[in-house]
Amino acid sequence: MAPSANASGVVVTFYNAEKATLAGVELEGILNLGRFSESLDKFTLGANATFMYTDVKRSEDQFKTERPDGYTNDQLHRRGLQGAAPYTINGDLKYEYKNSKNFSKTFSLVYNVSGSKIYAVGGSGSDNYYERPFHQLDFVYQNQIDKNWNVKFRVQNILNSKYRVELGDNNYYTMNTNGNYSLNNYFNGVTFNFTVGYTF
């Protein structure tokens, strides 16, 4: 974000970096709970985790926007890629039942969260704005009625977590925010969705 004379005091603009470094690792596993008890044979537990490191080498346009007065380019804080989360974790608990015709019916709880990531790069001495972790839990029901018809029911964001975009606390200057660090701060609400599908 860069200073502006408009009503909000800032303007959102875009500049390409000179280059960026990205490294990460992804881990994934699926466990059939039937290994512990035959009564749990239709349950599976899955998990996926990604951990990522990013580092941006700023372009001259970015230096001009981000560099505060009195600082040199070498004094700017290291920062990662905008939109890149340091970690993402997914998990699901699924119950699957197949009838005598081998058509499946599944019930799933699906969880997702990502670490704080840059929503907008700060300018003129301010830290970046960060999209804070959002814990999402969904319930999904799927039923393959026959070879053509299927139904799907989903409840999204059961936890009704708050979506937050906040100014970081690594500013170059002391900033008077009057205790308000939020750019966005609201509840998304719980969403219900039901679909009927037909495959030709």
C-alpha positions as CSV (number, residue, x, y, z in Angstrom):
1,M,0.0,0.0,0.0
2,A,1.2,3.5,-0.8
3,P,0.2,6.9,0.7
4,S,-2.6,8.7,-1.2
5,A,-4.6,11.9,-1.0
6,N,-7.9,10.0,-1.3
7,A,-10.4,9.5,1.6
8,S,-8.9,6.3,2.9
9,G,-5.3,7.7,3.0
10,V,-3.9,4.8,1.0
11,V,-3.9,3.4,-2.5
12,V,-3.4,-0.2,-3.4
13,T,-1.0,-0.7,-6.3
14,F,1.1,-3.6,-7.7
15,Y,4.8,-3.9,-8.5
16,N,6.7,-7.0,-9.6
17,A,9.7,-8.1,-7.5
18,E,13.1,-8.5,-9.0
19,K,13.1,-12.1,-7.9
20,A,12.0,-14.4,-5.1
21,T,13.2,-17.5,-3.4
22,L,10.7,-20.2,-2.4
23,A,11.3,-23.5,-0.6
24,G,8.9,-25.9,1.1
25,V,7.9,-29.3,2.1
26,E,4.6,-31.2,1.9
27,L,3.5,-34.1,4.1
28,E,0.5,-36.2,3.5
29,G,-1.0,-39.3,5.1
30,I,-4.2,-41.4,5.1
31,L,-5.1,-43.8,7.9
32,N,-7.9,-46.4,7.9
33,L,-9.2,-46.5,11.5
34,G,-10.1,-50.2,10.9
35,R,-6.5,-50.9,11.9
36,F,-7.5,-50.2,15.5
37,S,-11.0,-51.8,15.5
38,E,-13.2,-53.6,13.0
39,S,-16.1,-51.4,14.0
40,L,-14.2,-48.4,12.6
41,D,-13.4,-50.0,9.2
42,K,-15.5,-47.5,7.3
43,F,-13.7,-44.5,8.8
44,T,-10.6,-42.9,7.3
45,L,-8.5,-40.1,8.7
46,G,-6.5,-37.9,6.3
47,A,-4.1,-35.1,6.8
48,N,-2.0,-32.8,4.6
49,A,0.5,-30.2,5.7
50,T,2.6,-27.7,3.7
51,F,5.4,-25.6,5.2
52,M,6.9,-22.9,3.1
53,Y,9.7,-20.3,3.2
54,T,9.7,-17.3,0.8
55,D,12.0,-14.4,0.4
56,V,11.6,-11.5,-1.9
57,K,14.3,-9.4,-3.6
58,R,12.6,-6.1,-4.1
59,S,12.6,-4.2,-7.4
60,E,13.4,-0.5,-7.6
61,D,9.7,0.4,-7.8
62,Q,9.1,-1.6,-4.6
63,F,12.0,0.1,-2.8
64,K,10.5,3.5,-3.6
65,T,7.1,2.5,-2.2
66,E,8.3,0.6,0.9
67,R,11.4,2.5,1.9
68,P,10.7,5.1,4.7
69,D,12.5,8.4,4.8
70,G,15.9,8.2,6.4
71,Y,16.4,4.5,5.6
72,T,18.6,2.8,3.0
73,N,17.5,-0.2,0.9
74,D,19.8,-2.5,3.0
75,Q,17.9,-1.5,6.2
76,L,14.5,-2.7,5.1
77,H,13.1,-5.7,6.8
78,R,13.2,-9.1,5.0
79,R,9.7,-10.0,3.7
80,G,8.1,-13.0,2.0
81,L,5.9,-13.3,-1.0
82,Q,2.5,-11.6,-0.8
83,G,-0.2,-14.3,-0.5
84,A,2.2,-17.1,0.5
85,A,1.3,-18.7,3.8
86,P,4.2,-20.2,5.9
87,Y,2.1,-23.2,6.6
88,T,-1.2,-24.8,5.5
89,I,-2.9,-27.7,7.3
90,N,-5.8,-29.8,6.0
91,G,-7.5,-32.7,7.7
92,D,-10.6,-34.8,7.1
93,L,-12.4,-37.6,8.9
94,K,-14.5,-39.6,6.5
95,Y,-17.1,-42.3,6.8
96,E,-17.8,-44.2,3.6
97,Y,-20.5,-46.9,3.1
98,K,-21.1,-48.8,-0.2
99,N,-24.4,-50.6,-0.9
100,S,-24.9,-53.9,-2.6
101,K,-24.6,-52.2,-6.0
102,N,-21.2,-50.6,-5.0
103,F,-22.6,-47.1,-5.0
104,S,-21.0,-45.0,-2.2
105,K,-22.4,-42.8,0.5
106,T,-19.9,-40.6,2.4
107,F,-20.0,-38.3,5.4
108,S,-16.9,-36.1,5.9
109,L,-15.7,-33.5,8.3
110,V,-13.0,-31.3,6.6
111,Y,-10.7,-28.8,8.4
112,N,-8.4,-26.2,6.9
113,V,-6.2,-23.5,8.3
114,S,-3.3,-21.4,6.9
115,G,-0.7,-19.3,8.7
116,S,-0.6,-15.5,8.6
117,K,0.2,-14.3,5.1
118,I,0.8,-10.9,3.5
119,Y,-2.5,-9.4,2.3
120,A,-0.9,-6.1,1.2
121,V,2.7,-4.9,1.4
122,G,3.2,-1.9,3.7
123,G,4.5,1.4,2.4
124,S,6.4,4.5,3.7
125,G,7.4,2.9,7.0
126,S,4.4,0.8,7.9
127,D,4.4,-3.0,8.3
128,N,2.5,-5.2,6.0
129,Y,-1.2,-6.0,6.4
130,Y,-1.6,-9.7,7.2
131,E,-4.5,-12.1,6.6
132,R,-4.7,-13.9,9.9
133,P,-5.3,-17.7,10.3
134,F,-8.9,-18.6,9.5
135,H,-10.1,-21.9,10.9
136,Q,-12.6,-23.5,8.6
137,L,-14.6,-26.7,9.4
138,D,-17.0,-28.1,6.8
139,F,-19.4,-31.0,6.8
140,V,-19.9,-32.8,3.5
141,Y,-22.5,-35.5,2.6
142,Q,-22.3,-37.2,-0.8
143,N,-24.6,-40.0,-2.0
144,Q,-24.2,-41.7,-5.4
145,I,-27.8,-42.9,-5.8
146,D,-27.2,-44.9,-9.0
147,K,-24.9,-44.6,-12.0
148,N,-26.5,-41.4,-13.1
149,W,-27.9,-39.6,-10.1
150,N,-26.0,-38.2,-7.1
151,V,-26.7,-35.7,-4.3
152,K,-24.4,-33.5,-2.3
153,F,-25.0,-31.5,0.9
154,R,-22.4,-29.2,2.4
155,V,-22.3,-27.0,5.5
156,Q,-19.4,-24.6,5.3
157,N,-17.6,-22.7,8.0
158,I,-19.3,-24.5,10.9
159,L,-17.1,-22.7,13.4
160,N,-18.1,-19.3,12.0
161,S,-14.5,-18.1,12.5
162,K,-13.8,-14.4,12.1
163,Y,-12.0,-13.2,9.0
164,R,-9.3,-10.7,9.9
165,V,-6.8,-8.6,8.0
166,E,-4.5,-6.7,10.4
167,L,-1.5,-4.3,10.3
168,G,1.6,-6.1,11.6
169,D,3.6,-4.7,14.5
170,N,7.0,-4.5,12.8
171,N,6.7,-0.8,11.7
172,Y,9.7,1.3,11.1
173,Y,8.2,4.2,13.0
174,T,5.9,4.4,16.0
175,M,2.4,4.6,14.5
176,N,-0.7,5.9,16.2
177,T,-3.5,3.6,15.2
178,N,-5.8,4.5,18.1
179,G,-5.8,0.8,18.9
180,N,-7.3,-0.2,15.5
181,Y,-5.1,-2.5,13.6
182,S,-7.8,-4.0,11.4
183,L,-8.3,-3.5,7.7
184,N,-11.0,-6.2,7.6
185,N,-12.7,-7.8,10.6
186,Y,-16.0,-9.7,10.1
187,F,-17.7,-13.0,10.4
188,N,-18.4,-14.9,7.1
189,G,-21.3,-16.8,8.6
190,V,-22.3,-20.5,8.0
191,T,-23.2,-21.5,4.5
192,F,-25.5,-24.4,3.5
193,N,-25.4,-25.9,0.0
194,F,-27.4,-28.7,-1.6
195,T,-26.9,-30.0,-5.1
196,V,-28.4,-32.7,-7.2
197,G,-26.3,-34.0,-10.1
198,Y,-27.1,-36.2,-13.2
199,T,-24.4,-37.8,-15.3
200,F,-25.2,-38.7,-18.9
